[in-house]
Structures are given as C-alpha cells and as structure tokens.
Amino acid sequence: DPDLLNLLVDLYFRRHNVYFPLLHRPTFEQGLRDGLHKKDQDFGELVLSVCGLGARYTNDPRALADGTESKHSLGWKYFDQIFLTKDLTRVTLYRVQIIVNALTFLRPTSTPGLCWPLLGLGIRFAQIAGAHRRNFFGPNTTVTAELWKRAFWCLVCIDTHTTSFTGRPRATNPADYDLDYPADIDDEYWLHPDPEQAFKQPSGQPSRISFWIHFLKLMDICGLAQRSIFAVKKPERWASNSAWDERMVSELHAALNTWVDTIPEHLRWDPQRADSLFFIQSAMLYSEYYQVQIQIHRGSLKHSNITYSSLAVSANAARSSTAVLARLHARGGENTYPTPTIVTLGYSAIALLLSSWSGKQLGLVTDPIRMWRILTSVSMPLALMNPGSSYRSAFPNLSFVI
C-alpha cells in the first residue's frame, strides 16, 4: 500500500536514520518518486530493508508477518524478500547499504549470529570499492562519495561495537583506513541549485550529524581498548609487564575524559532538554560512554583478584547507563528506543547484575531493592527484543544474583 510505504519510510528516517545515519533522505525519496524500486532490483531491496526497520516503530498490523499478531514479527515480511548473498561478484553502493540495514535489523533478534559473516561481507565489499581510503572520494564532496563514507563508518561502528562485547576479532583496523569522518552537514543542505552553496551547514545551527561523529570517536576509544588491554597476543614487553594494563586503563580513561569534554552543548546530558531529537541523541551518547567504561574494566571483574576500584567504576557506569536509558523510556515510552540503544540496554542490565555478583565476592553489601528497581525500569524495553535474543534471555537467568 502506498500509504504504508510512505509511513515506514518516514519512520525509518525519523526514528532510525537520525541516530544511525546511512542514507540521504532527499536522494532516497527522489528514487522512490522516480519509481527506481521498480526498475533497479538493488534499490528495490534497499527499500525493503528501509521498510523492515521502519516497521519496528509502528503498531500498524499491516507491517506484521502474515498469520501472526506478534510484535516480534514486525519487519520480517520485508527482510524475507531480500537475497543478501545472491551475487558475490557485484559490488554496488545499494548492496552495501542493504547489508548495513540488515545488520541493524538482525542484531536484537534471535538470529544475531547471522551478523558475523554478513558484517565481514559488507566490509569486504566496501574495501573492494575503495571506500576505506580518503583518496577514493576525490577532491570534491559529492552525494555518492558521502554515502559511501557513511556506509563504511556504519560498518566500522557495528564491527567495533559487536566485537567488543563478543570478544571476537575485528574485521576493520584503523591502520587500514584513512577516510575522513562523515560530513557534519544535515541532509537538507547537501544539494543546492548553486553548487557553491552545496554541502554547507548554516552558521550557528547545530547539526544532527554531530552526534554521529562523536559516537564514532567514542568507538575509536573502545577499539583502542580492544587492541591493547584485550589483545589476544600482546607484544612480549607488554605481556611480561604487569603494570602495562594499568597504565593503558589510565590512558583510556584520559581519552574518555577528553572525549566527554568535547561534546557540543546541544548534546550534553540534560534530562529536561526540550528538543526531543537532541535529547535522544544525548542519551545514546552518554549510555554508550558508560558502556565503554565498563568495557575498559571488565577484564578485572573476571579474575580472582577483583579490585574494588574496577568494581566501583563498572557498577557506577552500569547504573548510570541504565538510569539514562530509563529516563529515555519514561519520557517517550517503548517506541522512543532506537534499535542500537535496546542492545546497549541489554548489555547494561547484564553488567549491573555481574557487578552485583562480583561485589558479593568482595564481601560488599548491595541494595537488592534499588537493584530490582533499576532492572524493572529496563525490563519493558528489553521485552521488545525477540524472545530468543541472547540479551533478553540472559536477563531473568542472571537476576537471581540480587
């Protein structure tokens, strides 16, 4: 139905793309108006992926899978029509964009394992095209070049975020790419009748993309932790020095402090912020900031020599992250959560429970009532995940520790 298509596309750009910028709305919608989805199969499947993610934010029964009323089926009827690996010899921007959308759709479902090989495929496609290199884009900014840049950074973000929590090796390495961050310019200012005015953000107007650039910089710090304190095979001079990890933790904390000090004013955490978009972006930034803190200290929580300082940082970060996201939920309800934030929420709940368990090992007294209140505040958005999701299923299994 045309009205359903328009609804799902609008939801995708308003509720997803503003927090995980992959597509350029004016260009995409022009393709729809031109009927490109009826002529170009790749663009048609990209439209299906957009509808699948947009369906996550609607209660329209037409977006449900046929024969069921389960909200967990939202969007699947569109993704089931996409053939992600039908032709591995043809690399196009649309195919890479489809893969990015598929990764985002699959992560909080009962089949997140599909993301691992699919992520590698998307990264290799982008590298084949040359999107990982700065000189690939040429001296002038163009829509196509900027879209390739957005796609590659989305893949880097998913790669860093996923591997940091699964313990698997990354498919991207900062030593192997040198492209700039995405242009800090809102979609509506990319195109202009006067070429001299194209790609220019009005002076004094905060960009919606600033959030994403700062998020990527935070992922750089997370990636540094992966390559240093969590490296599988460290250089001998580091592995034999027990103080090396402690020094790296201190340097990573300094990097986090510098990062948080550079957050622009419109994205600083303010529970009362009037602008709903910047409020949600701020919540995503700060909840992920606390997650990176947990990641830096998680190695200390699994050893017999658990330190009080590492436990305190991890526990406080987990509480702070869930508090930020609980405030987000209280303000806007279940449909406020962008999909990546629901995944972060699952991680936070698990980290909070594990910190409580580790505290008992140290003989610390926890407040079970306070803990249960926090967990209850995040239980509703976690229920939005597929029942088979590893994050959702771990929640009741770990709650016995309180």
N, C-alpha and C positions, 0 to 999 in steps of 0.2 A: 504494500500500500504506500502511495507517495507520502501521505501524512506521517506514517510510521517511519519511513526512511528519513524524512526531514527531522522528526523528533529524535531519532537515535543519533543522527549526525550532529545535531545541536548539543545533545547530552555529551557526546564524545569530546567535543571541543570545549564545552563549558565545564565539564566535570572531570575530564581526564587529561586532555592535551595541555591545559594551562599548568598542570603540575608535572607532566612528563612530555615536554614539547618535542614532538616528532614531525608533525605535519604543519603545513601552512594553509590556514583555513581558506583565504580567498582563492588560492590556486586550486585547492581540492574541490571547493564548491563550484568553481568555474568548470572543472572537468565534469561534474555531475550535470550541470546545466547543458553542457555540450553533448551529453549522452556518451561520454567516453567509456563509461562502465558497460555499455552495450557493444562496444567495438573492440576494446582492449581487455583481454582476459585478466592480465595482471592488475590493471586498475580496478576491474570488477571485483577481484578477490580482495584488494585493499579496501574497497567499500564494504565488503562483507566483514572484514576484520574491524572496521570502524563501528559497524552496526553491532557486532558482538560485544565490544567493550562498552558502547553506549547503552546497551541493554542492561548492563549491570546497575544502572542508575534509574531504572523505570519500573513502575508497577503495572505497565500495560500488559495484559495477558497475551497479546499477540506476539510478544517477544519471548514467551516461554517455549520450550521444546514441545512438540506435538505429543499429546497424550498424557501430560503431567501438569500439575499445578505447583510444583516445587520451584521456589525462587532460585534454587541452586542450578536450575536448568537455563536460567536467563543467558542468552547469548550463544548457547551451544548450537542452535539450529543454523546459525550463520557460519561459525567456525567449522562445522562439519562439512561444509561445501568447499572448503579451501584445501588445495593439494600443495602442501608446503614443499615437498621434495619431488615434484613431478619431473623437473628438468634441472639437473645439477650443472648443466653446461652453460646455461643462460643467466647472466648476472644483470639485473636491472635495479634501478632505484626502488621501483614499486615492490619488487620481491623482498628486498632488504627491509623495507618499511612494513611489509606484511609479517615478516619474521619478528620484528620488534613488537608489533601489536600482539602477535601470538604468544610471545614470551610473557608479556604483561598479563595476558588473559589466563595463561596456564599456571602461573606461579602459586596463586592461592587455592588451586583446585586439588582434587585427589590424584592428579597425574603430574605433579611438578617435575618428576624425573624426565619427562619429555623435553624440558627446557635445556637440559645439559647438552645433548647433541645438537639441538636446534640453535642454541647460542653460538656454538662453535661454527656452525654453518653460516650464520649471519655475519660473524666476524670475518670469516674467510672470504665470503662474497664481497664485503666492503673492502678488504685488503686487495682482492683481485682488481677491483675498480680503481684502487689507489686513494680511497677516501681517507686513509690514515696519514697522508702526507700533506704538508702545508702547500707545497708547490702544485698539488693536484688541482687546486681551486683557481689558479691563475691570479693575475694582478687585480682583477675587478670582482666585486661581490655580485653574484647572480643568484636567482632563486634556486636553480638546480644545485649549484655548489653549496649553498647554505643548507639545503635539505639533506644532501649527503653528509654534511658536517653534523647536523642534528642526529641523523641516523647512527653515525658511528659513535657519537658521545652517548647516545642511549644504550648502545651495546656495551660500551665501556662501563657505564653505570651498573647495568644489570650484571655484568661479569664480576665487578668488584663486590657488589652487594651480595650476590648469591654465594660466591666462593668464600667470602669472609665468614659466613655462617655455616657452610657445609664442610669447610676445611679442604676443599678441592683446589687444585692449582688453577690459576687464571689462564685464560686464553689470550689476554692482552697484557702487554708490558709497556710502561711509559717510555722505555728506551727505544721502542719500536714505532712510536707515532709522535708526530710533532705538529699536528694541526692545531689551530687556534680554538679557543672556546667559541661556542655559538655567538652570533652577533647579538648584542644586548639591545635589541630593537623589536618592538611589538609587531605582530603580523600585519597590521593595517598600514604600517609605514614602510613596508618593503617596496611596494610598487607606487609609482607616481608618473603622471604624464610627462613631467620634466625629469629626465634622467639624472640631473644634478641633485634633485631632491629625494631620489630613491634611497632607501636604507638609511634614513635619518630620523632618530628619535627626537621629538620636540624637547627643547631645553627645559629642564625643571620638572619633567613628567616622569615619575618612576616607571620603569619597565617591568612588565610581568615576567620577563625572561631573567631578570637579575636573580630571582630565586634559584633558577636552574643552574646558573653559573656558579653561585655559591654552593649549591648542593654538589656539583661536580668537584669543586675544590675540596669539599669535605671528603668525598670519595677518594681523592688523591691521598689524603692523610690516612684513611682506612687502608688503602693499598700499600702505603709505606709500612704500616704495621704488619701486613701480610708478608711483605718481602724481607722484613727484619726479624722481629721477635717470634714470628710464626713460620719462618722459613724452614722447610723440611731438612735441607742440608746447608747449614751455616758454614762460612769460612772457618778454618781451624782456629785462627786467632780470636774469633768471636766465641766459638763453641767452648773453648777452654777457659774463657774468662767469665766467671760467674757474675761479675758486675756489669757486663755488657748489656744484658737485657734491662737492668735497672736504669742504665744511662739512656737507652733507647726509649723506655717508657717516659722518662723525664723530657726528652726531646719531643716526643709525640704530644705530650701534654702542653708543651710550649707552643707547638704548631696549632693545637686546638685553641689555645688562648688567643693567639694571633688571629686565627680564623674568626672566632666569635666577636673579636673587637672590630673586624672589618665589615660585619653585617650592616647593610644600609638601614637607615632609620625606619623605613616603611616595612621592614621585615623583622625588626626586633620584637621579641615576645611581649605581647600586651594582651592579657585575657579580655580586655574591654575594647580592643581595636574595632572601630566601626566598619571599616572596609572588609567585607567577608572574604574576598579573594586573598588579600594580603594576610588576613588572619589565618586562613588555612595554610597558605604557603609558609608562614612563620611557624605554625605548629609542626609542619613537616620538617622544616629545617632543624628546629630545636629537639624534636623527638629523635631525629637521626643523629644529631650531635651527641645526645646522651647514649645512643646505641654504640657509637664509635668509642666512647669512654669505656663502656662495658667490654667491647672487643679488646681494647688495649690491656685490660686487667684480667680477662677471662682465663689466661694461662695460669695465673696464680691461684685460681679457685679450684683447679683440678689436682693440685699437688698436695702432698701430706703437710707441707709447710705453708699452709694458708696464712697470709698476713692480714692483720686487722685493717691496715690502710687500704689494701686492694679490695678487701671485702666491703669496706665502708664506701669506697668510690663506686663500686659496682652496684651495691644496694641503693645508694642515693641516686645514681643515674637511672636505674630501673624504675624507682619510684617517681622520679621527675619525668621520665618519658611517658609512663602511664598516666600521670597527672595531667600532662599537656594534652594527651590524646583523649582523656576522659572529659576534659574541658571542651575539646573539639566536638565530642559526641553530645555533650549536654547542650551545646549551643545550636547544633544543627541536626541532630538525630542521625540515624544509621546511614542515610544517603549522603552525609557530609564526607564520609571517608573515601578518599581516592584509594584505588586498589593497592598501590605500594604501601600506603600507610597501614592498611589492615595487616599486611605481612609484618611490618615493624612492630605493631601492637602485639602480635603473637610472640615475637622474639622477646619483647619487654616482659610479658607475663611469665614466660619460661625463665628468663634471667632473674626475675624477682623471686620466684619460688626456689631456684637453685641457690640464690644468695641467702635465703632464709635457712635452707638446709646446711649450707656451709657455716653459717653463724652458730648453729647448734653444735657443730664440731668444735668451735672455739669456746663453747660454753656461754655464748651470748643469749640474752633473753629477747625474744621477739614479741611483738604485739599481734596476736592472732586476729583480733577484731579489726585492727587497722589493715592488716594484710588482706583479710577477707573483703573488706570494703573496697579496697583497690581492685582486687580480682573481679568482684561483682561489677564494678564500673566498666570493666573492659569485656565482660562476658557477652554482652549483646552484639557489639560489632564483630567479635570473633565468631559468633553464630552465623554471620553472613558467609563465612567460608564453607566450602564443601565439607560434608561430614567426614570425608576421608582425608582431609588435609592434615599433614603431619603437625602443623602448629595448633590446629583446633583439637585434634585428638590428644595431644600431649597435655592440654590444659587440665582436664579432670584427672588424668593419671598422676600429675605432679602435685595436685592440690593437697594430698594427704600430708605433705611435709609441714603444713602450718598447724 
